[in-house]
Amino acid sequence: MAAYAFRPMEADDLPIIKRWLEMPHVREWWHDPAEQFELVSGDLGHPDMAQFIVAADGTEFAYLQCYNLSAWNTGFGPQPKGTRGLDQFIGEADMIGCGYGSALARAFADRLLASGTPRVVTDPDPLNTRAIRAYEKAGFRRDNLVETPDGPALLMVRDQ
């Protein structure tokens, strides 16, 4: 099993984030790379958004953002105080379909829940079966379909 490291993202990481957002497998679900890059780079240093570069056994391959849901609750309905939201993508195409997505989501959610976070949520596109399967393998359960500013999403939750 790989050892996962979550390094806080810095401004020096923006070129790799830009490259990853332009990859076809990321564009499929994150859509317009320029728009997403503006959002991701604009959140750098935001007090309610923690952004990470994820490494497996020393190889950096993914982006993960963890946000305070009370600052960005966009249609998820009432959630326990302290709930955190997760979004992620694997940037390196050769690491897709190898179990890294579910393993990094599980490792990160485990850390949050162990530190007292009552609930972790994520909201994949309902058509993104690969992401849904990965989150289920990471211990998340399907909650309900929600409408977000980006369109319909499947709210998935993991509790303590």
TIMARLUM-717142 format. One record per atom (N, C-alpha, C): x, y, z; residue in one letter. Coordinates in nm, 4 decimals. Layout:
! TIMARLUM-717142
{u:X; v:Y; w:Z; r:A}
...
! end
This chain:
! TIMARLUM-717142
{u:0.0834; v:-0.1178; w:0.0000; r:M}
{u:0.0000; v:0.0000; w:0.0000; r:M}
{u:0.0884; v:0.1249; w:0.0000; r:M}
{u:0.0527; v:0.2212; w:-0.0814; r:A}
{u:0.1310; v:0.3438; w:-0.0930; r:A}
{u:0.1179; v:0.4281; w:0.0325; r:A}
{u:0.2229; v:0.5041; w:0.0612; r:A}
{u:0.2188; v:0.6032; w:0.1692; r:A}
{u:0.1806; v:0.7365; w:0.1048; r:A}
{u:0.0753; v:0.7988; w:0.1572; r:Y}
{u:0.0249; v:0.9239; w:0.0988; r:Y}
{u:0.0702; v:1.0428; w:0.1808; r:Y}
{u:0.1143; v:1.1456; w:0.1105; r:A}
{u:0.1538; v:1.2713; w:0.1731; r:A}
{u:0.0681; v:1.3819; w:0.1135; r:A}
{u:0.0218; v:1.4712; w:0.1980; r:F}
{u:-0.0617; v:1.5845; w:0.1574; r:F}
{u:0.0156; v:1.7118; w:0.1906; r:F}
{u:0.0826; v:1.7666; w:0.0902; r:R}
{u:0.1648; v:1.8852; w:0.1084; r:R}
{u:0.0825; v:2.0091; w:0.0772; r:R}
{u:0.0798; v:2.1083; w:0.1681; r:P}
{u:0.0046; v:2.2301; w:0.1370; r:P}
{u:0.0519; v:2.2910; w:0.0048; r:P}
{u:-0.0439; v:2.3243; w:-0.0798; r:M}
{u:-0.0129; v:2.3824; w:-0.2097; r:M}
{u:0.0397; v:2.5243; w:-0.1905; r:M}
{u:0.1344; v:2.5619; w:-0.2753; r:E}
{u:0.1934; v:2.6956; w:-0.2740; r:E}
{u:0.1833; v:2.7557; w:-0.4129; r:E}
{u:0.2117; v:2.8838; w:-0.4232; r:A}
{u:0.2079; v:2.9522; w:-0.5530; r:A}
{u:0.3011; v:2.8845; w:-0.6541; r:A}
{u:0.4134; v:2.8299; w:-0.6082; r:D}
{u:0.5067; v:2.7613; w:-0.6986; r:D}
{u:0.4456; v:2.6375; w:-0.7635; r:D}
{u:0.3354; v:2.5875; w:-0.7070; r:D}
{u:0.2689; v:2.4691; w:-0.7618; r:D}
{u:0.1708; v:2.5034; w:-0.8746; r:D}
{u:0.1419; v:2.6295; w:-0.8954; r:L}
{u:0.0398; v:2.6665; w:-0.9933; r:L}
{u:0.0699; v:2.6172; w:-1.1348; r:L}
{u:0.1949; v:2.6160; w:-1.1818; r:P}
{u:0.2185; v:2.5612; w:-1.3171; r:P}
{u:0.1771; v:2.4144; w:-1.3310; r:P}
{u:0.2020; v:2.3326; w:-1.2297; r:I}
{u:0.1614; v:2.1911; w:-1.2388; r:I}
{u:0.0099; v:2.1784; w:-1.2325; r:I}
{u:-0.0545; v:2.2612; w:-1.1506; r:I}
{u:-0.2010; v:2.2601; w:-1.1439; r:I}
{u:-0.2578; v:2.2975; w:-1.2805; r:I}
{u:-0.2014; v:2.3988; w:-1.3422; r:K}
{u:-0.2470; v:2.4416; w:-1.4756; r:K}
{u:-0.2319; v:2.3271; w:-1.5753; r:K}
{u:-0.1160; v:2.2603; w:-1.5731; r:R}
{u:-0.0925; v:2.1476; w:-1.6654; r:R}
{u:-0.1928; v:2.0363; w:-1.6401; r:R}
{u:-0.2156; v:2.0027; w:-1.5131; r:W}
{u:-0.3105; v:1.8963; w:-1.4812; r:W}
{u:-0.4517; v:1.9321; w:-1.5257; r:W}
{u:-0.4940; v:2.0558; w:-1.5022; r:L}
{u:-0.6296; v:2.0974; w:-1.5420; r:L}
{u:-0.6505; v:2.0885; w:-1.6925; r:L}
{u:-0.5430; v:2.0976; w:-1.7690; r:E}
{u:-0.5520; v:2.0904; w:-1.9155; r:E}
{u:-0.5521; v:1.9466; w:-1.9677; r:E}
{u:-0.5280; v:1.8497; w:-1.8813; r:M}
{u:-0.5258; v:1.7095; w:-1.9238; r:M}
{u:-0.6681; v:1.6648; w:-1.9580; r:M}
{u:-0.6865; v:1.5883; w:-2.0659; r:P}
{u:-0.8218; v:1.5472; w:-2.1075; r:P}
{u:-0.9017; v:1.4761; w:-1.9981; r:P}
{u:-0.8377; v:1.3889; w:-1.9205; r:H}
{u:-0.9122; v:1.3156; w:-1.8170; r:H}
{u:-0.9564; v:1.4078; w:-1.7029; r:H}
{u:-0.8892; v:1.5190; w:-1.6804; r:V}
{u:-0.9314; v:1.6160; w:-1.5779; r:V}
{u:-1.0379; v:1.7079; w:-1.6371; r:V}
{u:-1.0146; v:1.7546; w:-1.7597; r:R}
{u:-1.1120; v:1.8427; w:-1.8276; r:R}
{u:-1.2496; v:1.7787; w:-1.8366; r:R}
{u:-1.2536; v:1.6469; w:-1.8514; r:E}
{u:-1.3818; v:1.5769; w:-1.8652; r:E}
{u:-1.4775; v:1.6130; w:-1.7521; r:E}
{u:-1.4244; v:1.6286; w:-1.6295; r:W}
{u:-1.5115; v:1.6534; w:-1.5143; r:W}
{u:-1.4924; v:1.7912; w:-1.4526; r:W}
{u:-1.3769; v:1.8529; w:-1.4729; r:W}
{u:-1.3516; v:1.9860; w:-1.4173; r:W}
{u:-1.3773; v:2.0942; w:-1.5224; r:W}
{u:-1.3996; v:2.0540; w:-1.6450; r:H}
{u:-1.4398; v:2.1419; w:-1.7559; r:H}
{u:-1.3334; v:2.2457; w:-1.7911; r:H}
{u:-1.3722; v:2.3697; w:-1.8114; r:D}
{u:-1.2857; v:2.4745; w:-1.8657; r:D}
{u:-1.1596; v:2.4953; w:-1.7806; r:D}
{u:-1.0421; v:2.4566; w:-1.8323; r:P}
{u:-0.9199; v:2.4674; w:-1.7524; r:P}
{u:-0.8872; v:2.6105; w:-1.7092; r:P}
{u:-0.9108; v:2.7078; w:-1.7962; r:A}
{u:-0.8790; v:2.8469; w:-1.7607; r:A}
{u:-0.9675; v:2.8948; w:-1.6454; r:A}
{u:-1.0957; v:2.8618; w:-1.6523; r:E}
{u:-1.1887; v:2.9007; w:-1.5457; r:E}
{u:-1.1524; v:2.8315; w:-1.4137; r:E}
{u:-1.1244; v:2.7017; w:-1.4215; r:Q}
{u:-1.0891; v:2.6271; w:-1.3001; r:Q}
{u:-0.9563; v:2.6745; w:-1.2422; r:Q}
{u:-0.8617; v:2.7074; w:-1.3284; r:F}
{u:-0.7328; v:2.7577; w:-1.2807; r:F}
{u:-0.7514; v:2.8893; w:-1.2060; r:F}
{u:-0.8367; v:2.9742; w:-1.2586; r:E}
{u:-0.8648; v:3.1013; w:-1.1919; r:E}
{u:-0.9257; v:3.0775; w:-1.0535; r:E}
{u:-1.0187; v:2.9826; w:-1.0452; r:L}
{u:-1.0813; v:2.9518; w:-0.9164; r:L}
{u:-0.9808; v:2.8922; w:-0.8178; r:L}
{u:-0.9051; v:2.7924; w:-0.8633; r:V}
{u:-0.8086; v:2.7254; w:-0.7755; r:V}
{u:-0.7008; v:2.8232; w:-0.7303; r:V}
{u:-0.6458; v:2.8991; w:-0.8224; r:S}
{u:-0.5408; v:2.9936; w:-0.7847; r:S}
{u:-0.5966; v:3.1056; w:-0.6977; r:S}
{u:-0.7213; v:3.1456; w:-0.7215; r:G}
{u:-0.7843; v:3.2493; w:-0.6410; r:G}
{u:-0.8116; v:3.2065; w:-0.4982; r:G}
{u:-0.8234; v:3.0755; w:-0.4757; r:D}
{u:-0.8490; v:3.0239; w:-0.3408; r:D}
{u:-0.7209; v:3.0039; w:-0.2602; r:D}
{u:-0.6062; v:3.0177; w:-0.3253; r:L}
{u:-0.4788; v:2.9980; w:-0.2567; r:L}
{u:-0.4685; v:3.0969; w:-0.1408; r:L}
{u:-0.4559; v:3.0464; w:-0.0209; r:G}
{u:-0.4458; v:3.1320; w:0.0968; r:G}
{u:-0.5791; v:3.1702; w:0.1584; r:G}
{u:-0.6921; v:3.1279; w:0.0975; r:H}
{u:-0.8230; v:3.1590; w:0.1559; r:H}
{u:-0.8353; v:3.0853; w:0.2890; r:H}
{u:-0.8808; v:3.1530; w:0.3952; r:P}
{u:-0.8847; v:3.0881; w:0.5275; r:P}
{u:-0.9793; v:2.9688; w:0.5387; r:P}
{u:-1.0787; v:2.9588; w:0.4505; r:D}
{u:-1.1732; v:2.8468; w:0.4575; r:D}
{u:-1.1436; v:2.7366; w:0.3566; r:D}
{u:-1.0298; v:2.7486; w:0.2856; r:M}
{u:-0.9940; v:2.6509; w:0.1827; r:M}
{u:-0.8508; v:2.6036; w:0.2058; r:M}
{u:-0.8356; v:2.4740; w:0.2232; r:A}
{u:-0.7022; v:2.4140; w:0.2323; r:A}
{u:-0.6781; v:2.3374; w:0.1031; r:A}
{u:-0.5657; v:2.3631; w:0.0379; r:Q}
{u:-0.5341; v:2.2995; w:-0.0896; r:Q}
{u:-0.4047; v:2.2201; w:-0.0741; r:Q}
{u:-0.4012; v:2.1031; w:-0.1356; r:F}
{u:-0.2877; v:2.0139; w:-0.1192; r:F}
{u:-0.2436; v:1.9540; w:-0.2524; r:F}
{u:-0.1143; v:1.9289; w:-0.2608; r:I}
{u:-0.0571; v:1.8447; w:-0.3657; r:I}
{u:-0.0383; v:1.7088; w:-0.2990; r:I}
{u:-0.0893; v:1.6054; w:-0.3638; r:V}
{u:-0.0866; v:1.4712; w:-0.3054; r:V}
{u:0.0239; v:1.3894; w:-0.3715; r:V}
{u:0.0983; v:1.3192; w:-0.2880; r:A}
{u:0.2036; v:1.2303; w:-0.3367; r:A}
{u:0.1779; v:1.0896; w:-0.2846; r:A}
{u:0.2116; v:0.9918; w:-0.3667; r:A}
{u:0.2090; v:0.8505; w:-0.3265; r:A}
{u:0.3515; v:0.7993; w:-0.3367; r:A}
{u:0.4036; v:0.7536; w:-0.2249; r:D}
{u:0.5418; v:0.7054; w:-0.2200; r:D}
{u:0.6383; v:0.8054; w:-0.2826; r:D}
{u:0.6164; v:0.9330; w:-0.2567; r:G}
{u:0.7074; v:1.0379; w:-0.3023; r:G}
{u:0.6793; v:1.0954; w:-0.4395; r:G}
{u:0.5847; v:1.0391; w:-0.5133; r:T}
{u:0.5513; v:1.0888; w:-0.6469; r:T}
{u:0.4265; v:1.1758; w:-0.6398; r:T}
{u:0.4411; v:1.3044; w:-0.6729; r:E}
{u:0.3270; v:1.3948; w:-0.6713; r:E}
{u:0.2390; v:1.3670; w:-0.7932; r:E}
{u:0.1089; v:1.3495; w:-0.7688; r:F}
{u:0.0219; v:1.3072; w:-0.8785; r:F}
{u:-0.1191; v:1.3642; w:-0.8738; r:F}
{u:-0.1574; v:1.4340; w:-0.7661; r:A}
{u:-0.2972; v:1.4745; w:-0.7531; r:A}
{u:-0.3105; v:1.6061; w:-0.6780; r:A}
{u:-0.4282; v:1.6653; w:-0.6953; r:Y}
{u:-0.4684; v:1.7876; w:-0.6255; r:Y}
{u:-0.5880; v:1.7532; w:-0.5378; r:Y}
{u:-0.5915; v:1.8093; w:-0.4168; r:L}
{u:-0.7055; v:1.7919; w:-0.3270; r:L}
{u:-0.7331; v:1.9260; w:-0.2603; r:L}
{u:-0.8610; v:1.9617; w:-0.2554; r:Q}
{u:-0.9003; v:2.0800; w:-0.1795; r:Q}
{u:-1.0023; v:2.0384; w:-0.0750; r:Q}
{u:-0.9877; v:2.0977; w:0.0420; r:C}
{u:-1.0736; v:2.0696; w:0.1563; r:C}
{u:-1.1239; v:2.2031; w:0.2073; r:C}
{u:-1.2551; v:2.2172; w:0.2134; r:Y}
{u:-1.3109; v:2.3471; w:0.2487; r:Y}
{u:-1.4100; v:2.3368; w:0.3632; r:Y}
{u:-1.4216; v:2.4481; w:0.4326; r:N}
{u:-1.5180; v:2.4632; w:0.5397; r:N}
{u:-1.6553; v:2.4730; w:0.4739; r:N}
{u:-1.7394; v:2.3749; w:0.4942; r:L}
{u:-1.8675; v:2.3705; w:0.4244; r:L}
{u:-1.9551; v:2.4906; w:0.4558; r:L}
{u:-1.9439; v:2.5459; w:0.5763; r:S}
{u:-2.0282; v:2.6611; w:0.6089; r:S}
{u:-1.9949; v:2.7813; w:0.5205; r:S}
{u:-1.8741; v:2.7859; w:0.4642; r:A}
{u:-1.8361; v:2.8957; w:0.3747; r:A}
{u:-1.8783; v:2.8684; w:0.2306; r:A}
{u:-1.8952; v:2.7419; w:0.1939; r:W}
{u:-1.9256; v:2.7054; w:0.0556; r:W}
{u:-2.0372; v:2.6028; w:0.0459; r:W}
{u:-2.1386; v:2.6093; w:0.1271; r:N}
{u:-2.2480; v:2.5129; w:0.1177; r:N}
{u:-2.3392; v:2.5565; w:0.0041; r:N}
{u:-2.3201; v:2.4935; w:-0.1102; r:T}
{u:-2.3922; v:2.5333; w:-0.2313; r:T}
{u:-2.4977; v:2.4294; w:-0.2673; r:T}
{u:-2.5965; v:2.4150; w:-0.1798; r:G}
{u:-2.7069; v:2.3255; w:-0.2105; r:G}
{u:-2.7016; v:2.1902; w:-0.1432; r:G}
{u:-2.6124; v:2.1707; w:-0.0460; r:F}
{u:-2.5992; v:2.0406; w:0.0199; r:F}
{u:-2.6995; v:2.0212; w:0.1322; r:F}
{u:-2.7726; v:2.1258; w:0.1681; r:G}
{u:-2.8669; v:2.1153; w:0.2784; r:G}
{u:-2.7958; v:2.1226; w:0.4118; r:G}
{u:-2.8727; v:2.1132; w:0.5209; r:P}
{u:-2.8135; v:2.1241; w:0.6549; r:P}
{u:-2.7120; v:2.0118; w:0.6785; r:P}
{u:-2.5985; v:2.0494; w:0.7354; r:Q}
{u:-2.4923; v:1.9538; w:0.7681; r:Q}
{u:-2.4416; v:1.9867; w:0.9079; r:Q}
{u:-2.3830; v:1.8886; w:0.9768; r:P}
{u:-2.3297; v:1.9154; w:1.1111; r:P}
{u:-2.2257; v:2.0276; w:1.1085; r:P}
{u:-2.2250; v:2.1075; w:1.2125; r:K}
{u:-2.1260; v:2.2148; w:1.2256; r:K}
{u:-1.9857; v:2.1528; w:1.2191; r:K}
{u:-1.8979; v:2.2123; w:1.1412; r:G}
{u:-1.7617; v:2.1613; w:1.1266; r:G}
{u:-1.7441; v:2.0667; w:1.0088; r:G}
{u:-1.8504; v:2.0410; w:0.9324; r:T}
{u:-1.8407; v:1.9540; w:0.8147; r:T}
{u:-1.7417; v:2.0137; w:0.7150; r:T}
{u:-1.6610; v:1.9271; w:0.6567; r:R}
{u:-1.5649; v:1.9698; w:0.5542; r:R}
{u:-1.6021; v:1.9051; w:0.4211; r:R}
{u:-1.5824; v:1.9794; w:0.3142; r:G}
{u:-1.6047; v:1.9289; w:0.1795; r:G}
{u:-1.4723; v:1.8969; w:0.1123; r:G}
{u:-1.4739; v:1.7967; w:0.0256; r:L}
{u:-1.3541; v:1.7560; w:-0.0489; r:L}
{u:-1.3813; v:1.7595; w:-0.1976; r:L}
{u:-1.2819; v:1.8039; w:-0.2724; r:D}
{u:-1.2780; v:1.7881; w:-0.4173; r:D}
{u:-1.1357; v:1.7452; w:-0.4503; r:D}
{u:-1.1213; v:1.6632; w:-0.5501; r:Q}
{u:-0.9876; v:1.6168; w:-0.5873; r:Q}
{u:-0.9856; v:1.5766; w:-0.7336; r:Q}
{u:-0.8651; v:1.5712; w:-0.7872; r:F}
{u:-0.8448; v:1.5064; w:-0.9163; r:F}
{u:-0.7050; v:1.4492; w:-0.9208; r:F}
{u:-0.6924; v:1.3420; w:-0.9971; r:I}
{u:-0.5611; v:1.2841; w:-1.0238; r:I}
{u:-0.5110; v:1.3506; w:-1.1509; r:I}
{u:-0.3975; v:1.4161; w:-1.1417; r:G}
{u:-0.3436; v:1.4884; w:-1.2563; r:G}
{u:-0.2646; v:1.4003; w:-1.3516; r:G}
{u:-0.1953; v:1.3027; w:-1.2990; r:E}
{u:-0.1102; v:1.2171; w:-1.3820; r:E}
{u:-0.1929; v:1.1017; w:-1.4393; r:E}
{u:-0.2085; v:1.1025; w:-1.5702; r:A}
{u:-0.2974; v:1.0071; w:-1.6383; r:A}
{u:-0.2602; v:0.8616; w:-1.6118; r:A}
{u:-0.1320; v:0.8315; w:-1.5963; r:D}
{u:-0.0926; v:0.6918; w:-1.5764; r:D}
{u:-0.1279; v:0.6401; w:-1.4367; r:D}
{u:-0.1827; v:0.7272; w:-1.3526; r:M}
{u:-0.2218; v:0.6845; w:-1.2182; r:M}
{u:-0.3734; v:0.6721; w:-1.2034; r:M}
{u:-0.4451; v:0.6896; w:-1.3132; r:I}
{u:-0.5906; v:0.6726; w:-1.3145; r:I}
{u:-0.6221; v:0.5230; w:-1.3194; r:I}
{u:-0.7257; v:0.4820; w:-1.2474; r:G}
{u:-0.7713; v:0.3436; w:-1.2531; r:G}
{u:-0.6830; v:0.2449; w:-1.1791; r:G}
{u:-0.5976; v:0.2954; w:-1.0904; r:C}
{u:-0.5054; v:0.2089; w:-1.0163; r:C}
{u:-0.5355; v:0.2045; w:-0.8667; r:C}
{u:-0.6464; v:0.2675; w:-0.8249; r:G}
{u:-0.6838; v:0.2666; w:-0.6840; r:G}
{u:-0.6323; v:0.3852; w:-0.6040; r:G}
{u:-0.5574; v:0.4745; w:-0.6668; r:Y}
{u:-0.5024; v:0.5892; w:-0.5936; r:Y}
{u:-0.6107; v:0.6867; w:-0.5481; r:Y}
{u:-0.7126; v:0.7091; w:-0.6298; r:G}
{u:-0.8170; v:0.8049; w:-0.5947; r:G}
{u:-0.8901; v:0.7659; w:-0.4679; r:G}
{u:-0.9329; v:0.6405; w:-0.4599; r:S}
{u:-1.0044; v:0.5961; w:-0.3399; r:S}
{u:-0.9114; v:0.5936; w:-0.2195; r:S}
{u:-0.7868; v:0.5526; w:-0.2397; r:A}
{u:-0.6932; v:0.5435; w:-0.1277; r:A}
{u:-0.6580; v:0.6810; w:-0.0721; r:A}
{u:-0.6387; v:0.7796; w:-0.1590; r:L}
{u:-0.6045; v:0.9123; w:-0.1067; r:L}
{u:-0.7255; v:0.9762; w:-0.0401; r:L}
{u:-0.8459; v:0.9545; w:-0.0946; r:A}
{u:-0.9673; v:1.0078; w:-0.0311; r:A}
{u:-0.9880; v:0.9442; w:0.1058; r:A}
{u:-0.9655; v:0.8148; w:0.1161; r:R}
{u:-0.9792; v:0.7463; w:0.2454; r:R}
{u:-0.8754; v:0.7990; w:0.3441; r:R}
{u:-0.7506; v:0.8098; w:0.3019; r:A}
{u:-0.6442; v:0.8556; w:0.3919; r:A}
{u:-0.6720; v:0.9971; w:0.4427; r:A}
{u:-0.7156; v:1.0854; w:0.3532; r:F}
{u:-0.7413; v:1.2233; w:0.3942; r:F}
{u:-0.8640; v:1.2318; w:0.4849; r:F}
{u:-0.9720; v:1.1630; w:0.4476; r:A}
{u:-1.0936; v:1.1640; w:0.5303; r:A}
{u:-1.0664; v:1.1010; w:0.6667; r:A}
{u:-0.9880; v:0.9933; w:0.6706; r:D}
{u:-0.9518; v:0.9321; w:0.7987; r:D}
{u:-0.8868; v:1.0340; w:0.8911; r:D}
{u:-0.7947; v:1.1141; w:0.8364; r:R}
{u:-0.7251; v:1.2152; w:0.9169; r:R}
{u:-0.8221; v:1.3205; w:0.9685; r:R}
{u:-0.9117; v:1.3662; w:0.8813; r:L}
{u:-1.0094; v:1.4668; w:0.9240; r:L}
{u:-1.0989; v:1.4130; w:1.0352; r:L}
{u:-1.1520; v:1.2934; w:1.0141; r:L}
{u:-1.2445; v:1.2355; w:1.1125; r:L}
{u:-1.1731; v:1.2063; w:1.2444; r:L}
{u:-1.0492; v:1.1615; w:1.2375; r:A}
{u:-0.9724; v:1.1331; w:1.3591; r:A}
{u:-0.9431; v:1.2607; w:1.4384; r:A}
{u:-0.9392; v:1.3742; w:1.3680; r:S}
{u:-0.9095; v:1.5007; w:1.4371; r:S}
{u:-1.0356; v:1.5716; w:1.4861; r:S}
{u:-1.1527; v:1.5062; w:1.4717; r:G}
{u:-1.2755; v:1.5618; w:1.5267; r:G}
{u:-1.3740; v:1.6192; w:1.4260; r:G}
{u:-1.3402; v:1.6190; w:1.2989; r:T}
{u:-1.4360; v:1.6631; w:1.1976; r:T}
{u:-1.5549; v:1.5669; w:1.2008; r:T}
{u:-1.6795; v:1.6175; w:1.2153; r:P}
{u:-1.7929; v:1.5264; w:1.2306; r:P}
{u:-1.8353; v:1.4588; w:1.1003; r:P}
{u:-1.8145; v:1.5259; w:0.9881; r:R}
{u:-1.8596; v:1.4718; w:0.8602; r:R}
{u:-1.7718; v:1.5291; w:0.7491; r:R}
{u:-1.7469; v:1.4445; w:0.6493; r:V}
{u:-1.6769; v:1.4862; w:0.5280; r:V}
{u:-1.7712; v:1.4577; w:0.4117; r:V}
{u:-1.7868; v:1.5548; w:0.3218; r:V}
{u:-1.8763; v:1.5381; w:0.2071; r:V}
{u:-1.8006; v:1.5626; w:0.0779; r:V}
{u:-1.8534; v:1.5070; w:-0.0278; r:T}
{u:-1.8038; v:1.5324; w:-0.1617; r:T}
{u:-1.9223; v:1.5268; w:-0.2558; r:T}
{u:-1.9075; v:1.5821; w:-0.3748; r:D}
{u:-2.0230; v:1.5934; w:-0.4646; r:D}
{u:-1.9867; v:1.5670; w:-0.6107; r:D}
{u:-1.9523; v:1.4423; w:-0.6442; r:P}
{u:-1.9203; v:1.4129; w:-0.7836; r:P}
{u:-2.0418; v:1.4279; w:-0.8750; r:P}
{u:-2.0122; v:1.4506; w:-1.0004; r:D}
{u:-2.1156; v:1.4499; w:-1.1035; r:D}
{u:-2.1811; v:1.3120; w:-1.1001; r:D}
{u:-2.3145; v:1.3049; w:-1.1057; r:P}
{u:-2.3823; v:1.1740; w:-1.1002; r:P}
{u:-2.3433; v:1.0801; w:-1.2151; r:P}
{u:-2.2882; v:1.1344; w:-1.3221; r:L}
{u:-2.2455; v:1.0509; w:-1.4348; r:L}
{u:-2.1005; v:1.0033; w:-1.4210; r:L}
{u:-2.0292; v:1.0543; w:-1.3224; r:N}
{u:-1.8888; v:1.0184; w:-1.3043; r:N}
{u:-1.8796; v:0.8915; w:-1.2191; r:N}
{u:-1.9097; v:0.7803; w:-1.2819; r:T}
{u:-1.9151; v:0.6529; w:-1.2097; r:T}
{u:-1.7796; v:0.6145; w:-1.1505; r:T}
{u:-1.6709; v:0.6506; w:-1.2175; r:R}
{u:-1.5370; v:0.6192; w:-1.1656; r:R}
{u:-1.5147; v:0.6889; w:-1.0310; r:R}
{u:-1.5503; v:0.8173; w:-1.0224; r:A}
{u:-1.5340; v:0.8916; w:-0.8966; r:A}
{u:-1.6266; v:0.8367; w:-0.7886; r:A}
{u:-1.7494; v:0.8065; w:-0.8251; r:I}
{u:-1.8457; v:0.7547; w:-0.7274; r:I}
{u:-1.7958; v:0.6233; w:-0.6685; r:I}
{u:-1.7472; v:0.5338; w:-0.7539; r:R}
{u:-1.6919; v:0.4062; w:-0.7061; r:R}
{u:-1.5720; v:0.4303; w:-0.6141; r:R}
{u:-1.4858; v:0.5253; w:-0.6519; r:A}
{u:-1.3671; v:0.5541; w:-0.5707; r:A}
{u:-1.4080; v:0.6054; w:-0.4333; r:A}
{u:-1.5059; v:0.6951; w:-0.4277; r:Y}
{u:-1.5498; v:0.7471; w:-0.2991; r:Y}
{u:-1.6179; v:0.6384; w:-0.2156; r:Y}
{u:-1.6942; v:0.5511; w:-0.2798; r:E}
{u:-1.7546; v:0.4404; w:-0.2044; r:E}
{u:-1.6467; v:0.3504; w:-0.1455; r:E}
{u:-1.5418; v:0.3220; w:-0.2223; r:K}
{u:-1.4307; v:0.2406; w:-0.1709; r:K}
{u:-1.3593; v:0.3114; w:-0.0562; r:K}
{u:-1.3679; v:0.4460; w:-0.0546; r:A}
{u:-1.3040; v:0.5253; w:0.0513; r:A}
{u:-1.3938; v:0.5396; w:0.1736; r:A}
{u:-1.5101; v:0.4736; w:0.1725; r:G}
{u:-1.5982; v:0.4747; w:0.2882; r:G}
{u:-1.7108; v:0.5760; w:0.2838; r:G}
{u:-1.7231; v:0.6493; w:0.1744; r:F}
{u:-1.8335; v:0.7452; w:0.1608; r:F}
{u:-1.9591; v:0.6696; w:0.1188; r:F}
{u:-2.0747; v:0.7214; w:0.1595; r:R}
{u:-2.2011; v:0.6618; w:0.1176; r:R}
{u:-2.2805; v:0.7647; w:0.0381; r:R}
{u:-2.3599; v:0.7139; w:-0.0537; r:R}
{u:-2.4473; v:0.8010; w:-0.1330; r:R}
{u:-2.5541; v:0.8583; w:-0.0409; r:R}
{u:-2.5751; v:0.9898; w:-0.0478; r:D}
{u:-2.6771; v:1.0530; w:0.0344; r:D}
{u:-2.7970; v:1.0889; w:-0.0532; r:D}
{u:-2.7819; v:1.1892; w:-0.1383; r:N}
{u:-2.8913; v:1.2247; w:-0.2282; r:N}
{u:-2.8406; v:1.3127; w:-0.3418; r:N}
{u:-2.9227; v:1.3252; w:-0.4431; r:L}
{u:-2.8906; v:1.4146; w:-0.5538; r:L}
{u:-2.9184; v:1.5570; w:-0.5091; r:L}
{u:-2.8255; v:1.6479; w:-0.5405; r:V}
{u:-2.8404; v:1.7885; w:-0.5044; r:V}
{u:-2.8172; v:1.8731; w:-0.6291; r:V}
{u:-2.8684; v:1.9924; w:-0.6245; r:E}
{u:-2.8478; v:2.0876; w:-0.7333; r:E}
{u:-2.7473; v:2.1911; w:-0.6856; r:E}
{u:-2.6362; v:2.2036; w:-0.7572; r:T}
{u:-2.5310; v:2.2990; w:-0.7227; r:T}
{u:-2.5208; v:2.4035; w:-0.8338; r:T}
{u:-2.4451; v:2.5103; w:-0.8122; r:P}
{u:-2.4252; v:2.6087; w:-0.9194; r:P}
{u:-2.3625; v:2.5472; w:-1.0450; r:P}
{u:-2.2924; v:2.4339; w:-1.0297; r:D}
{u:-2.2305; v:2.3660; w:-1.1438; r:D}
{u:-2.3205; v:2.2588; w:-1.2042; r:D}
{u:-2.4436; v:2.2453; w:-1.1531; r:G}
{u:-2.5357; v:2.1448; w:-1.2040; r:G}
{u:-2.5616; v:2.0364; w:-1.1011; r:G}
{u:-2.6290; v:1.9286; w:-1.1427; r:P}
{u:-2.6611; v:1.8215; w:-1.0484; r:P}
{u:-2.5349; v:1.7527; w:-0.9966; r:P}
{u:-2.5426; v:1.7086; w:-0.8718; r:A}
{u:-2.4303; v:1.6380; w:-0.8108; r:A}
{u:-2.4865; v:1.5320; w:-0.7179; r:A}
{u:-2.4076; v:1.4292; w:-0.6938; r:L}
{u:-2.4429; v:1.3260; w:-0.5978; r:L}
{u:-2.3719; v:1.3574; w:-0.4677; r:L}
{u:-2.4468; v:1.3968; w:-0.3667; r:L}
{u:-2.3863; v:1.4236; w:-0.2361; r:L}
{u:-2.3491; v:1.2894; w:-0.1726; r:L}
{u:-2.2229; v:1.2782; w:-0.1354; r:M}
{u:-2.1724; v:1.1587; w:-0.0696; r:M}
{u:-2.1135; v:1.2007; w:0.0645; r:M}
{u:-2.1371; v:1.1211; w:0.1682; r:V}
{u:-2.0959; v:1.1601; w:0.3031; r:V}
{u:-2.0183; v:1.0485; w:0.3708; r:V}
{u:-1.9326; v:1.0918; w:0.4606; r:R}
{u:-1.8617; v:0.9977; w:0.5486; r:R}
{u:-1.8612; v:1.0603; w:0.6873; r:R}
{u:-1.9119; v:0.9856; w:0.7838; r:D}
{u:-1.9234; v:1.0345; w:0.9207; r:D}
{u:-1.8230; v:0.9650; w:1.0125; r:D}
{u:-1.8043; v:1.0272; w:1.1290; r:Q}
{u:-1.7153; v:0.9688; w:1.2313; r:Q}
{u:-1.7659; v:0.8337; w:1.2728; r:Q}
! end
